Amino acid sequence: MNSLYLRLWAMLTGWGAVGLIYSLTSSQDQASAIMLQPSAIDLWFDFDPNAIWLYLSFFPLVALAYLFCPQTRLIWLARSMQLSALGAGIIFTFWPTTMQFPPVTQDTFSASVLKLLIQYDSLQNCLPSLHVTLTILAVCALWQKTHILRSSVIALWGAAITVSILQLHRHQFVDLLGGAALAICAGLLTQRVLNIRAEMAVRRAT
């Protein structure tokens, strides 16, 4: 199968699963969601609409992960995102959360872009932050010990995206922890399943 086609198909089925689950669970009534309260860490970050650009850079980061990660990690990346979507969907359905979102009163281009984003964003689905989950999975897929400088830059990019989420007040710190936990669990479980399948294939071949 053509490598580019395979990568695009993995992106569609992996990242697309996250978008599908997010869309299907975003129409719940905000009044029925659990109201999250800001922690001391959340109060460290002043609301800054300019962080929208780092926040949006999440999208090219995930796309780059699918297009340029080592071929051996492509299926892992897609399956990890599918499992993350399933886990998040269960939480969004049975334990929806929301928070107090600050009004966007600034009259800047960045603020206008943020307002546009808000029109299509959900007022629920705070915990876990899929923005963080997918960022971590993308960074892990792109990480290569043989290219430590490039990998470190990508990791710093992912960290900056995470900080931007708090600067925009679209999530709280607990959401970020939940997103990180989801990424770790989905990634490890996916790798375990893939290892078992590989072992079974070797046994059948011998």
C-alpha positions in Angstrom: 0.0 0.0 0.0 1.2 3.5 -0.8 3.0 5.0 2.2 1.3 8.4 2.0 -2.1 6.8 1.5 -1.5 4.6 4.6 -0.5 7.6 6.6 -3.5 9.6 5.5 -5.8 6.7 6.2 -4.3 6.3 9.7 -4.9 10.0 10.3 -8.5 9.8 9.2 -9.3 6.7 11.3 -7.2 7.8 14.3 -7.6 11.5 14.6 -11.0 11.3 13.0 -12.2 9.0 15.8 -11.4 11.7 18.3 -13.3 14.3 16.4 -16.3 12.1 16.0 -16.5 11.2 19.7 -16.0 14.9 20.6 -18.8 16.0 18.3 -21.2 13.3 19.5 -20.7 14.2 23.2 -20.6 18.0 22.9 -24.4 18.7 22.7 -25.2 18.0 26.3 -26.8 20.6 28.4 -24.1 22.6 30.3 -26.4 22.9 33.3 -26.1 19.1 33.8 -22.3 19.2 33.8 -20.1 19.2 36.9 -18.7 22.7 37.5 -14.9 22.5 38.0 -13.3 25.0 40.3 -9.9 26.6 39.5 -6.9 25.4 41.4 -4.0 27.5 42.7 -2.0 26.6 39.6 -4.8 27.8 37.3 -4.7 31.2 39.0 -1.1 31.6 38.1 -2.1 32.2 34.4 -3.7 35.4 33.4 -6.2 35.1 30.5 -4.3 35.9 27.3 -6.0 35.6 23.9 -2.6 35.8 22.2 -2.0 32.3 23.3 -4.5 31.2 20.6 -1.7 30.8 18.1 0.2 28.2 20.2 -3.1 26.6 21.0 -3.9 26.2 17.3 -0.4 24.9 16.4 -1.6 21.7 18.0 -3.3 20.9 14.6 -0.1 21.0 12.5 1.8 19.1 15.2 -0.7 16.2 15.1 -0.7 16.2 11.3 3.1 16.2 11.2 3.1 13.2 13.6 1.0 11.2 11.2 3.0 12.3 8.1 6.5 12.0 9.5 6.6 9.6 12.4 8.6 6.4 11.9 6.5 3.9 10.0 6.7 1.4 12.9 4.8 3.9 15.1 2.0 4.8 12.7 -0.4 2.1 13.7 0.4 2.7 17.3 -0.4 6.4 16.9 -3.8 5.7 15.2 -4.8 3.0 17.7 -3.8 5.1 20.7 -5.9 8.0 19.5 -8.9 5.6 18.9 -8.5 4.2 22.4 -8.2 7.8 23.8 -11.4 8.7 22.0 -13.2 5.8 23.5 -12.0 6.5 27.0 -12.8 10.2 26.7 -16.2 9.5 25.2 -17.2 7.4 28.3 -16.1 10.2 30.6 -17.8 12.9 28.6 -21.0 10.9 28.5 -21.3 9.8 32.2 -19.3 12.5 33.9 -19.5 15.7 31.9 -17.6 18.7 33.3 -17.6 22.4 32.6 -16.0 25.5 34.0 -16.4 29.3 34.1 -15.0 30.6 30.8 -13.8 34.2 30.8 -15.5 36.7 28.4 -13.3 37.7 25.5 -13.5 41.5 25.6 -10.2 42.4 23.9 -10.4 44.0 20.5 -7.5 42.3 18.7 -7.0 39.9 15.8 -6.0 37.2 18.3 -9.2 37.8 20.3 -11.3 37.6 17.1 -9.8 34.2 16.2 -10.4 33.0 19.8 -14.1 34.1 19.5 -14.4 32.2 16.3 -13.0 29.1 17.9 -15.4 29.4 20.8 -18.3 29.4 18.5 -17.4 25.8 17.5 -16.1 24.6 20.8 -18.0 22.8 23.4 -18.9 24.2 26.9 -18.5 20.7 28.3 -15.9 18.0 27.6 -13.3 19.7 29.9 -11.9 16.6 31.7 -9.8 15.1 30.2 -8.3 17.6 27.8 -8.0 15.8 24.5 -5.8 18.7 23.4 -3.2 17.4 25.9 -3.8 13.8 25.1 -3.2 14.1 21.4 -0.3 16.5 21.9 1.5 13.9 24.1 0.8 11.1 21.7 2.1 13.2 18.7 5.3 14.1 20.5 5.9 10.4 21.5 5.3 9.3 17.9 7.8 11.8 16.6 10.5 11.3 19.3 13.7 9.7 18.0 16.8 9.1 20.1 18.9 9.4 17.0 17.6 13.0 16.4 17.7 14.3 20.0 17.8 18.0 19.1 14.8 17.8 16.7 13.0 15.6 19.2 13.7 18.1 22.0 12.3 21.0 20.0 9.1 19.0 19.3 8.8 18.2 23.0 9.2 21.9 23.9 6.5 22.7 21.2 4.2 20.2 22.9 4.9 21.8 26.3 4.2 25.3 24.9 0.9 24.1 23.6 0.0 22.7 27.0 0.8 26.0 28.7 -1.3 27.9 26.1 -4.3 25.9 27.1 -4.1 27.4 30.6 -3.4 30.9 29.3 -6.6 30.7 27.2 -8.6 29.4 30.2 -10.2 26.7 27.9 -9.2 24.0 30.5 -8.0 23.8 34.0 -4.9 22.1 35.4 -6.9 19.0 36.4 -8.1 18.6 32.8 -4.4 18.6 31.7 -3.6 15.9 34.2 -6.5 13.9 33.0 -5.5 14.3 29.4 -1.9 13.2 30.2 -3.2 10.2 32.2 -5.4 9.2 29.2 -2.5 9.5 26.8 -0.2 7.3 29.0 -2.9 4.7 29.5 -4.0 4.6 25.9 -0.4 4.5 24.6 0.8 1.8 26.9 -2.3 -0.4 26.4 -2.0 0.0 22.6 1.7 -1.0 22.7 0.8 -4.0 24.8 -1.8 -5.2 22.4 0.5 -4.7 19.4 3.3 -6.6 21.2 0.9 -9.5 21.8 -0.2 -9.6 18.2 3.4 -9.5 17.0 4.3 -12.4 19.3 1.3 -14.4 18.1 2.3 -13.7 14.5 5.9 -15.0 15.2 4.5 -18.2 16.8 2.2 -18.9 13.8 5.1 -18.3 11.4 7.2 -20.9 13.3 
